[in-house]
């Protein structure tokens, strides 16, 4: 059971996420906060959280300041930022300061749950929409992708199919419906692909797909 603290100053957003997680058997919301200071107060009271899902823009203490304090005092606690800021500076700073994930607030429920599981397993996670946006910018600015190296990684036909659909931005549920398999099977294929490619998040996985010709 993954113990989560939610930090979000908008009640509607926070309540919606709490209801989503409460319907999942693998998660337990053990605390809620409206700013970073309240998160630290909870941790100081020995609330044994494993993961903080937090907005970046919060009053009193913002998410980035909270993250720095958590990295110093509670290094085992992971932080995923939930934001609408599509800005490379914020994303880069978040990961440099030790964030484990960065997802948009409009992310699907499936992808949000998947991101929490990925981070809990020790990986970092960047939401698909943001990964595609960053990839588009990279393709426009750099010729690095013009020559595709030969991939020596062996995929099953189904894994190739799933990889292509991930690169198109489909969620696990959408992939499952499209190729007529269960969502759990899609999650298994996705995890296998990440491990085979050595990818830590969706961005590096999509970069692999581009370099190796899986995206035409």
Secondary structure as a PSIPRED ss2 file (coil, helix, strand):
# PSIPRED VFORMAT (PSIPRED V4.0)

   1 X C   1.000  0.000  0.000
   2 X E   0.000  0.000  1.000
   3 X E   0.000  0.000  1.000
   4 X E   0.000  0.000  1.000
   5 X E   0.000  0.000  1.000
   6 X E   0.000  0.000  1.000
   7 X E   0.000  0.000  1.000
   8 X C   1.000  0.000  0.000
   9 X C   1.000  0.000  0.000
  10 X C   1.000  0.000  0.000
  11 X H   0.000  1.000  0.000
  12 X H   0.000  1.000  0.000
  13 X H   0.000  1.000  0.000
  14 X H   0.000  1.000  0.000
  15 X H   0.000  1.000  0.000
  16 X H   0.000  1.000  0.000
  17 X H   0.000  1.000  0.000
  18 X H   0.000  1.000  0.000
  19 X H   0.000  1.000  0.000
  20 X H   0.000  1.000  0.000
  21 X H   0.000  1.000  0.000
  22 X H   0.000  1.000  0.000
  23 X C   1.000  0.000  0.000
  24 X C   1.000  0.000  0.000
  25 X C   1.000  0.000  0.000
  26 X C   1.000  0.000  0.000
  27 X E   0.000  0.000  1.000
  28 X E   0.000  0.000  1.000
  29 X E   0.000  0.000  1.000
  30 X E   0.000  0.000  1.000
  31 X E   0.000  0.000  1.000
  32 X E   0.000  0.000  1.000
  33 X E   0.000  0.000  1.000
  34 X C   1.000  0.000  0.000
  35 X C   1.000  0.000  0.000
  36 X H   0.000  1.000  0.000
  37 X H   0.000  1.000  0.000
  38 X H   0.000  1.000  0.000
  39 X H   0.000  1.000  0.000
  40 X H   0.000  1.000  0.000
  41 X H   0.000  1.000  0.000
  42 X H   0.000  1.000  0.000
  43 X H   0.000  1.000  0.000
  44 X H   0.000  1.000  0.000
  45 X C   1.000  0.000  0.000
  46 X C   1.000  0.000  0.000
  47 X C   1.000  0.000  0.000
  48 X C   1.000  0.000  0.000
  49 X C   1.000  0.000  0.000
  50 X C   1.000  0.000  0.000
  51 X E   0.000  0.000  1.000
  52 X E   0.000  0.000  1.000
  53 X E   0.000  0.000  1.000
  54 X E   0.000  0.000  1.000
  55 X E   0.000  0.000  1.000
  56 X C   1.000  0.000  0.000
  57 X C   1.000  0.000  0.000
  58 X C   1.000  0.000  0.000
  59 X C   1.000  0.000  0.000
  60 X C   1.000  0.000  0.000
  61 X C   1.000  0.000  0.000
  62 X C   1.000  0.000  0.000
  63 X H   0.000  1.000  0.000
  64 X H   0.000  1.000  0.000
  65 X H   0.000  1.000  0.000
  66 X H   0.000  1.000  0.000
  67 X H   0.000  1.000  0.000
  68 X H   0.000  1.000  0.000
  69 X H   0.000  1.000  0.000
  70 X H   0.000  1.000  0.000
  71 X H   0.000  1.000  0.000
  72 X H   0.000  1.000  0.000
  73 X H   0.000  1.000  0.000
  74 X C   1.000  0.000  0.000
  75 X C   1.000  0.000  0.000
  76 X C   1.000  0.000  0.000
  77 X C   1.000  0.000  0.000
  78 X E   0.000  0.000  1.000
  79 X E   0.000  0.000  1.000
  80 X E   0.000  0.000  1.000
  81 X E   0.000  0.000  1.000
  82 X E   0.000  0.000  1.000
  83 X E   0.000  0.000  1.000
  84 X C   1.000  0.000  0.000
  85 X C   1.000  0.000  0.000
  86 X C   1.000  0.000  0.000
  87 X C   1.000  0.000  0.000
  88 X H   0.000  1.000  0.000
  89 X H   0.000  1.000  0.000
  90 X H   0.000  1.000  0.000
  91 X H   0.000  1.000  0.000
  92 X H   0.000  1.000  0.000
  93 X H   0.000  1.000  0.000
  94 X H   0.000  1.000  0.000
  95 X H   0.000  1.000  0.000
  96 X H   0.000  1.000  0.000
  97 X C   1.000  0.000  0.000
  98 X C   1.000  0.000  0.000
  99 X C   1.000  0.000  0.000
 100 X C   1.000  0.000  0.000
 101 X E   0.000  0.000  1.000
 102 X E   0.000  0.000  1.000
 103 X E   0.000  0.000  1.000
 104 X E   0.000  0.000  1.000
 105 X C   1.000  0.000  0.000
 106 X C   1.000  0.000  0.000
 107 X C   1.000  0.000  0.000
 108 X C   1.000  0.000  0.000
 109 X H   0.000  1.000  0.000
 110 X H   0.000  1.000  0.000
 111 X H   0.000  1.000  0.000
 112 X H   0.000  1.000  0.000
 113 X H   0.000  1.000  0.000
 114 X H   0.000  1.000  0.000
 115 X H   0.000  1.000  0.000
 116 X H   0.000  1.000  0.000
 117 X H   0.000  1.000  0.000
 118 X H   0.000  1.000  0.000
 119 X H   0.000  1.000  0.000
 120 X H   0.000  1.000  0.000
 121 X C   1.000  0.000  0.000
 122 X C   1.000  0.000  0.000
 123 X C   1.000  0.000  0.000
 124 X C   1.000  0.000  0.000
 125 X E   0.000  0.000  1.000
 126 X E   0.000  0.000  1.000
 127 X C   1.000  0.000  0.000
 128 X H   0.000  1.000  0.000
 129 X H   0.000  1.000  0.000
 130 X H   0.000  1.000  0.000
 131 X H   0.000  1.000  0.000
 132 X H   0.000  1.000  0.000
 133 X H   0.000  1.000  0.000
 134 X H   0.000  1.000  0.000
 135 X H   0.000  1.000  0.000
 136 X H   0.000  1.000  0.000
 137 X H   0.000  1.000  0.000
 138 X H   0.000  1.000  0.000
 139 X H   0.000  1.000  0.000
 140 X H   0.000  1.000  0.000
 141 X H   0.000  1.000  0.000
 142 X C   1.000  0.000  0.000
 143 X H   0.000  1.000  0.000
 144 X H   0.000  1.000  0.000
 145 X H   0.000  1.000  0.000
 146 X C   1.000  0.000  0.000
 147 X C   1.000  0.000  0.000
 148 X C   1.000  0.000  0.000
 149 X C   1.000  0.000  0.000
 150 X C   1.000  0.000  0.000
 151 X C   1.000  0.000  0.000
 152 X C   1.000  0.000  0.000
 153 X C   1.000  0.000  0.000
 154 X C   1.000  0.000  0.000
 155 X C   1.000  0.000  0.000
 156 X C   1.000  0.000  0.000
 157 X H   0.000  1.000  0.000
 158 X H   0.000  1.000  0.000
 159 X H   0.000  1.000  0.000
 160 X H   0.000  1.000  0.000
 161 X H   0.000  1.000  0.000
 162 X H   0.000  1.000  0.000
 163 X H   0.000  1.000  0.000
 164 X H   0.000  1.000  0.000
 165 X H   0.000  1.000  0.000
 166 X H   0.000  1.000  0.000
 167 X H   0.000  1.000  0.000
 168 X C   1.000  0.000  0.000
 169 X C   1.000  0.000  0.000
 170 X C   1.000  0.000  0.000
 171 X C   1.000  0.000  0.000
 172 X H   0.000  1.000  0.000
 173 X H   0.000  1.000  0.000
 174 X H   0.000  1.000  0.000
 175 X H   0.000  1.000  0.000
 176 X H   0.000  1.000  0.000
 177 X H   0.000  1.000  0.000
 178 X H   0.000  1.000  0.000
 179 X H   0.000  1.000  0.000
 180 X C   1.000  0.000  0.000
 181 X C   1.000  0.000  0.000
 182 X C   1.000  0.000  0.000
 183 X H   0.000  1.000  0.000
 184 X H   0.000  1.000  0.000
 185 X H   0.000  1.000  0.000
 186 X H   0.000  1.000  0.000
 187 X H   0.000  1.000  0.000
 188 X H   0.000  1.000  0.000
 189 X H   0.000  1.000  0.000
 190 X H   0.000  1.000  0.000
 191 X H   0.000  1.000  0.000
 192 X H   0.000  1.000  0.000
 193 X H   0.000  1.000  0.000
 194 X H   0.000  1.000  0.000
 195 X H   0.000  1.000  0.000
 196 X H   0.000  1.000  0.000
 197 X H   0.000  1.000  0.000
 198 X C   1.000  0.000  0.000
 199 X C   1.000  0.000  0.000
 200 X C   1.000  0.000  0.000
 201 X C   1.000  0.000  0.000
 202 X H   0.000  1.000  0.000
 203 X H   0.000  1.000  0.000
 204 X H   0.000  1.000  0.000
 205 X H   0.000  1.000  0.000
 206 X H   0.000  1.000  0.000
 207 X H   0.000  1.000  0.000
 208 X H   0.000  1.000  0.000
 209 X H   0.000  1.000  0.000
 210 X H   0.000  1.000  0.000
 211 X H   0.000  1.000  0.000
 212 X C   1.000  0.000  0.000
 213 X C   1.000  0.000  0.000
 214 X C   1.000  0.000  0.000
 215 X C   1.000  0.000  0.000
 216 X C   1.000  0.000  0.000
